[in-house]
Amino acid sequence: MEATESPGLHAEPTQCEKIGEAMPDIAGYGVLIGLSGQAFISLALSFWVFFLTKLGRLDIKHPEGTPGHASEKKRLGFLSEILMVGNDIQMITGVALLITALSNGKEIDLYHLHLVYDTVSFVGISNAAALICWTFMGAKTPKKKRHQIAPSHWTGRFRVSYMFAVLFLAFTIFLEVRLDEWSLTSEELGYCYVTTGISSPGASHPGSDKLYVAITAVWLLLVMFGALFCTARFGKPLLILSFLQFPVHLYMMIRLRKENQGSLENGEDENEWDFGQTTATLLLSVAIAQLIHQAVRYLKFEQGIKKYGPEYALVQEKEYLDAGSPSLVEQGIRGLREVAKMNSSNSRVKRDQVEPEEESHELMQSPERRA
């Protein structure tokens, strides 16, 4: 009797088996906790500032030149600095991660590309929330015309946000293209990942994955666009839309890693603490330290106002500037300019000292000039 072939012997597998190799610089605990933790801090601070705004604690009620006006502006300055705690560092980290993913995208498997997408989305969410409340506080201060594309929307902080948005859009398109390579039967690693818990059991792949990326990317880019260019009256819906996206990416990041980490080649290496994980964790620690420092300064200021009255603000440091505190990039540029000025002044002093010495030497050598 001729042996019959088992009907399911060569059937296509229903779950991904060749996910990829461990990449701790992208999917390590330190990287994921660092960026998601900073995003949570920014969102919490944004809602706190929004709450204070609605209570009227940030309104400018006194005329300019009075102690009350000085104390109100000083309060805005403190809250602006607290609001942007860690934001500049996180934006630079997010830009660096996007550039790395785009430049090495062909070597990174689909699982890690998906993790990068959810991780950098935290950066966009927190940046949008911080800018929304920054606009709130700017609108509270009477000043010249705002919301002009130049120069108020071309500061260092805004330029980094534009760069991030462009890179995020480019990475989204790249991920959509790479998802078309999805294959459960590929002999090579990196063309699929386990989708348990992140899509319904009967969902088609990569169709459902591409739909998720498209919807959340458009959602995030619209919120960022609104945070950058819309007026303060749109702040509340934009802030809510920004906050609602945080749990979506947090769930996807945790569930995706949980389901796939154990099936990676050398999966235990995913949790090794190397340069990438250590750096991300240290940056989170810096953000927390900055938050504590600024919070202590703000509490001391409020205690001083209660004890000595509004006049206390007049003896404090310079008032809150129109453009807010300088970003990390702007501080670096200013530092370089100061160094250049110091070098220029030093060389000028040396030149002034050398010229009289040369002239006196010539007089000593030439009797005719001495006469």
C-alpha positions as CSV (number, residue, x, y, z in Angstrom):
1,M,0.0,0.0,0.0
2,E,1.3,3.4,-0.9
3,A,2.0,5.7,2.1
4,T,-0.2,8.8,2.2
5,E,1.4,12.1,3.1
6,S,0.2,13.8,6.2
7,P,-2.0,16.7,5.2
8,G,-0.4,19.3,7.5
9,L,3.2,18.2,6.9
10,H,4.2,21.1,4.6
11,A,1.6,23.6,5.8
12,E,2.8,27.2,6.4
13,P,3.7,27.9,10.0
14,T,1.2,29.9,12.0
15,Q,3.8,31.6,14.2
16,C,7.1,33.3,13.6
17,E,10.1,31.1,14.5
18,K,13.1,33.1,13.1
19,I,12.7,36.5,14.7
20,G,16.2,37.8,14.8
21,E,19.3,38.3,17.0
22,A,19.5,40.2,20.3
23,M,20.1,43.9,20.1
24,P,20.4,45.4,23.6
25,D,21.2,48.9,22.2
26,I,17.7,49.0,20.8
27,A,15.6,46.7,22.9
28,G,17.4,46.6,26.3
29,Y,15.6,47.4,29.5
30,G,17.7,50.6,29.9
31,V,16.8,52.1,26.6
32,L,13.1,51.3,26.9
33,I,12.8,52.5,30.5
34,G,14.9,55.5,29.9
35,L,12.8,56.9,27.0
36,S,9.4,55.9,28.3
37,G,10.3,57.2,31.8
38,Q,11.3,60.6,30.4
39,A,8.1,60.7,28.4
40,F,6.0,60.0,31.4
41,I,7.7,62.8,33.4
42,S,7.0,65.3,30.5
43,L,3.4,64.3,30.3
44,A,2.9,64.5,34.1
45,L,4.5,67.9,34.2
46,S,2.4,69.1,31.3
47,F,-0.8,68.2,33.0
48,W,0.4,69.8,36.2
49,V,1.1,73.1,34.4
50,F,-2.2,72.8,32.5
51,F,-4.0,72.3,35.9
52,L,-2.3,75.4,37.3
53,T,-3.3,77.4,34.2
54,K,-6.9,76.5,34.6
55,L,-6.8,77.5,38.2
56,G,-5.6,81.0,37.2
57,R,-2.3,80.5,39.1
58,L,-0.3,81.6,36.0
59,D,-2.3,84.7,35.0
60,I,-0.5,88.0,34.7
61,K,-2.8,90.3,36.8
62,H,-0.5,93.1,37.9
63,P,0.7,96.0,35.7
64,E,4.3,95.9,34.4
65,G,6.9,97.4,36.6
66,T,5.2,96.4,39.9
67,P,6.5,93.8,42.3
68,G,3.4,91.7,41.7
69,H,4.1,91.6,37.9
70,A,7.7,90.6,38.6
71,S,6.7,87.7,40.8
72,E,4.2,86.5,38.3
73,K,6.7,86.5,35.5
74,K,9.3,84.8,37.7
75,R,6.8,82.1,38.5
76,L,6.2,81.5,34.7
77,G,10.0,81.3,34.3
78,F,10.4,78.6,36.9
79,L,7.5,76.6,35.6
80,S,8.9,76.9,32.0
81,E,12.2,75.5,33.1
82,I,10.5,72.6,35.0
83,L,8.3,71.9,32.1
84,M,11.2,71.4,29.7
85,V,13.2,69.2,32.1
86,G,14.9,66.5,30.1
87,N,13.0,67.5,26.9
88,D,16.1,68.7,25.0
89,I,18.2,65.7,26.0
90,Q,15.4,63.3,25.1
91,M,14.9,65.0,21.7
92,I,18.6,64.6,20.8
93,T,18.5,61.0,21.9
94,G,15.4,60.3,19.8
95,V,17.0,62.0,16.8
96,A,20.1,59.8,17.3
97,L,18.0,56.6,17.5
98,L,16.1,57.5,14.3
99,I,19.3,58.2,12.4
100,T,20.8,54.9,13.6
101,A,17.7,52.9,12.6
102,L,17.5,54.6,9.2
103,S,21.2,54.2,8.4
104,N,21.3,50.5,9.5
105,G,17.7,49.6,8.6
106,K,18.5,46.8,6.2
107,E,20.5,45.0,8.9
108,I,17.8,45.4,11.7
109,D,15.0,42.8,11.8
110,L,11.3,43.7,11.7
111,Y,10.8,43.0,15.4
112,H,13.5,45.6,16.5
113,L,12.3,48.1,13.9
114,H,8.8,47.9,15.4
115,L,10.3,48.4,18.9
116,V,12.3,51.5,17.7
117,Y,9.0,52.9,16.2
118,D,7.1,52.5,19.5
119,T,10.1,53.8,21.5
120,V,10.7,57.0,19.5
121,S,7.0,57.7,19.6
122,F,7.4,58.4,23.3
123,V,9.8,61.2,22.4
124,G,7.3,62.8,20.0
125,I,4.5,62.5,22.5
126,S,6.4,64.1,25.4
127,N,7.8,66.8,23.2
128,A,4.3,67.7,21.9
129,A,2.9,67.9,25.4
130,A,5.7,70.1,26.6
131,L,5.4,72.5,23.7
132,I,1.6,72.7,24.2
133,C,2.0,73.9,27.8
134,W,4.9,76.1,26.8
135,T,2.6,77.8,24.4
136,F,0.0,78.1,27.2
137,M,2.5,79.9,29.4
138,G,3.7,82.1,26.5
139,A,0.2,83.2,25.9
140,K,-0.2,84.3,29.5
141,T,2.6,86.8,29.3
142,P,1.8,90.1,27.5
143,K,4.4,90.6,24.8
144,K,5.0,91.2,21.1
145,K,3.2,89.2,18.4
146,R,3.6,85.5,18.7
147,H,3.0,82.5,16.5
148,Q,5.0,83.8,13.6
149,I,7.0,81.3,11.6
150,A,10.1,83.5,11.9
151,P,11.8,84.1,14.2
152,S,9.8,82.8,17.1
153,H,9.2,79.4,15.5
154,W,12.9,79.0,14.5
155,T,14.6,78.8,17.8
156,G,16.9,75.9,18.6
157,R,14.2,74.0,20.4
158,F,11.8,74.3,17.5
159,R,14.5,73.3,14.9
160,V,15.2,70.1,16.8
161,S,11.4,69.4,16.8
162,Y,11.2,69.9,13.1
163,M,14.2,67.6,12.6
164,F,12.6,64.9,14.7
165,A,9.3,65.2,12.8
166,V,11.0,64.8,9.4
167,L,13.1,61.9,10.6
168,F,10.1,60.2,12.2
169,L,8.1,60.5,9.0
170,A,11.0,59.1,7.0
171,F,11.3,56.2,9.4
172,T,7.6,55.5,9.3
173,I,7.7,55.2,5.5
174,F,10.8,53.0,5.7
175,L,9.0,50.7,8.2
176,E,5.9,50.4,6.0
177,V,8.2,49.3,3.1
178,R,10.1,46.8,5.2
179,L,6.9,45.3,6.6
180,D,6.0,44.3,3.0
181,E,8.9,41.8,3.3
182,W,7.0,39.9,6.0
183,S,7.4,36.1,5.7
184,L,6.9,33.2,8.1
185,T,8.6,30.8,5.8
186,S,11.9,32.7,5.2
187,E,15.0,30.8,5.9
188,E,16.7,34.0,7.0
189,L,16.2,35.7,10.3
190,G,14.3,38.9,10.8
191,Y,11.3,38.8,8.4
192,C,8.6,38.3,11.1
193,Y,7.8,38.5,14.8
194,V,5.3,37.0,17.2
195,T,2.1,38.9,17.2
196,T,0.3,37.3,20.2
197,G,-1.4,40.0,22.2
198,I,-0.8,42.9,19.7
199,S,-3.4,41.8,17.1
200,S,-6.4,39.6,16.9
201,P,-5.9,35.9,16.2
202,G,-7.3,36.0,12.7
203,A,-5.6,39.3,11.6
204,S,-3.6,39.2,8.4
205,H,0.0,40.2,8.5
206,P,1.6,42.5,7.6
207,G,-1.7,44.3,6.8
208,S,-2.7,44.8,10.4
209,D,0.8,45.9,11.4
210,K,1.0,48.5,8.6
211,L,-2.4,49.8,9.6
212,Y,-1.3,50.3,13.2
213,V,1.9,52.1,12.1
214,A,0.0,54.4,9.7
215,I,-2.8,55.4,12.2
216,T,-0.4,56.0,15.1
217,A,2.1,57.9,12.9
218,V,-0.5,60.2,11.5
219,W,-1.9,60.7,15.0
220,L,1.4,61.7,16.4
221,L,2.5,63.9,13.5
222,L,-0.8,65.8,13.7
223,V,-0.4,66.4,17.4
224,M,3.2,67.6,16.9
225,F,2.1,69.9,14.1
226,G,-0.6,71.3,16.4
227,A,1.8,71.8,19.3
228,L,4.2,73.6,17.0
229,F,1.8,76.0,15.2
230,C,-1.6,76.1,16.8
231,T,-2.7,78.8,19.3
232,A,-3.2,78.2,23.0
233,R,-7.0,77.7,22.7
234,F,-6.3,74.3,21.0
235,G,-4.1,73.2,23.8
236,K,-6.6,71.1,25.8
237,P,-7.7,68.7,23.0
238,L,-4.1,68.5,21.7
239,L,-2.9,67.6,25.2
240,I,-5.5,64.9,25.6
241,L,-4.7,63.4,22.2
242,S,-1.1,63.4,23.1
243,F,-1.7,61.7,26.5
244,L,-4.0,59.0,25.0
245,Q,-1.3,57.8,22.7
246,F,1.2,57.1,25.5
247,P,-0.6,53.9,26.9
248,V,-1.0,52.6,23.3
249,H,2.8,52.6,22.6
250,L,3.6,51.5,26.2
251,Y,1.4,48.4,25.8
252,M,2.7,47.6,22.4
253,M,6.3,48.0,23.5
254,I,5.9,45.8,26.6
255,R,3.8,43.1,24.9
256,L,6.0,42.9,21.8
257,R,9.1,42.5,23.8
258,K,7.6,39.9,26.2
259,E,6.4,37.7,23.4
260,N,9.5,37.9,21.2
261,Q,12.5,38.3,23.5
262,G,12.7,34.6,24.5
263,S,12.7,33.4,20.9
264,L,15.6,35.5,19.7
265,E,19.0,34.1,18.9
266,N,21.1,34.6,22.0
267,G,18.0,36.1,23.6
268,E,19.7,36.4,27.0
269,D,22.1,39.0,25.5
270,E,19.1,41.4,25.0
271,N,19.4,42.4,28.7
272,E,23.2,43.0,28.7
273,W,24.0,46.4,30.1
274,D,26.3,47.9,27.5
275,F,26.9,51.5,26.4
276,G,23.4,52.1,24.9
277,Q,21.4,51.0,27.9
278,T,23.7,52.7,30.4
279,T,23.6,56.0,28.5
280,A,19.7,56.0,28.3
281,T,19.5,55.2,32.0
282,L,21.9,57.9,33.0
283,L,20.0,60.5,30.9
284,L,16.8,59.5,32.8
285,S,18.7,60.1,36.0
286,V,19.9,63.5,34.8
287,A,16.3,64.4,34.0
288,I,15.1,63.3,37.4
289,A,18.0,65.3,39.1
290,Q,17.1,68.4,37.1
291,L,13.5,68.0,38.0
292,I,14.3,67.8,41.7
293,H,16.7,70.8,41.5
294,Q,14.1,73.0,39.7
295,A,11.3,71.9,42.0
296,V,13.3,72.9,45.0
297,R,14.1,76.3,43.5
298,Y,10.4,76.8,42.7
299,L,9.3,75.8,46.3
300,K,11.8,78.2,47.8
301,F,10.6,81.0,45.5
302,E,6.9,80.4,46.6
303,Q,8.0,80.3,50.2
304,G,9.8,83.6,49.8
305,I,6.8,85.2,48.2
306,K,4.6,84.1,51.1
307,K,7.2,85.3,53.7
308,Y,8.4,88.6,52.1
309,G,5.6,89.5,49.6
310,P,5.9,90.2,45.9
311,E,9.0,92.4,46.4
312,Y,10.9,89.1,46.9
313,A,10.9,88.6,43.2
314,L,12.7,91.8,42.5
315,V,15.9,90.6,44.3
316,Q,15.9,87.3,42.4
317,E,17.8,86.5,39.3
318,K,16.9,88.1,35.9
319,E,13.2,87.8,34.9
320,Y,11.8,85.2,32.6
321,L,13.0,86.0,29.0
322,D,10.5,86.2,26.2
323,A,11.8,83.0,24.4
324,G,12.0,81.0,27.6
325,S,15.2,79.2,28.9
326,P,17.8,78.4,26.3
327,S,17.8,74.8,25.0
328,L,20.8,72.5,25.3
329,V,21.8,73.1,21.7
330,E,21.6,76.9,22.2
331,Q,23.6,76.7,25.4
332,G,26.3,74.8,23.5
333,I,26.4,77.4,20.7
334,R,26.6,80.2,23.2
335,G,29.5,78.5,25.1
336,L,31.4,78.1,21.8
337,R,30.9,81.8,21.0
338,E,32.1,82.8,24.5
339,V,35.3,80.7,24.0
340,A,35.8,82.3,20.6
341,K,35.4,85.8,22.1
342,M,37.9,85.0,24.9
343,N,40.5,83.7,22.4
344,S,40.0,86.8,20.2
345,S,40.4,89.2,23.1
346,N,43.5,87.3,24.4
347,S,45.2,87.4,21.0
348,R,44.4,91.2,20.8
349,V,46.0,91.8,24.2
350,K,49.1,89.9,23.2
351,R,49.4,91.8,19.9
352,D,49.1,95.1,21.8
353,Q,51.8,94.0,24.1
354,V,54.2,92.8,21.4
355,E,54.0,96.0,19.2
356,P,55.4,98.4,21.9
357,E,58.2,95.9,22.7
358,E,59.2,95.7,19.0
359,E,59.1,99.5,18.7
360,S,61.3,100.0,21.8
361,H,63.7,97.4,20.4
362,E,64.0,99.3,17.1
363,L,64.7,102.6,19.0
364,M,67.5,101.0,20.9
365,Q,69.1,99.5,17.8
366,S,68.8,102.8,15.8
367,P,70.6,105.9,17.2
368,E,69.1,108.1,14.5
369,R,65.5,107.3,15.6
370,R,66.5,107.9,19.2
371,A,67.7,111.4,18.3
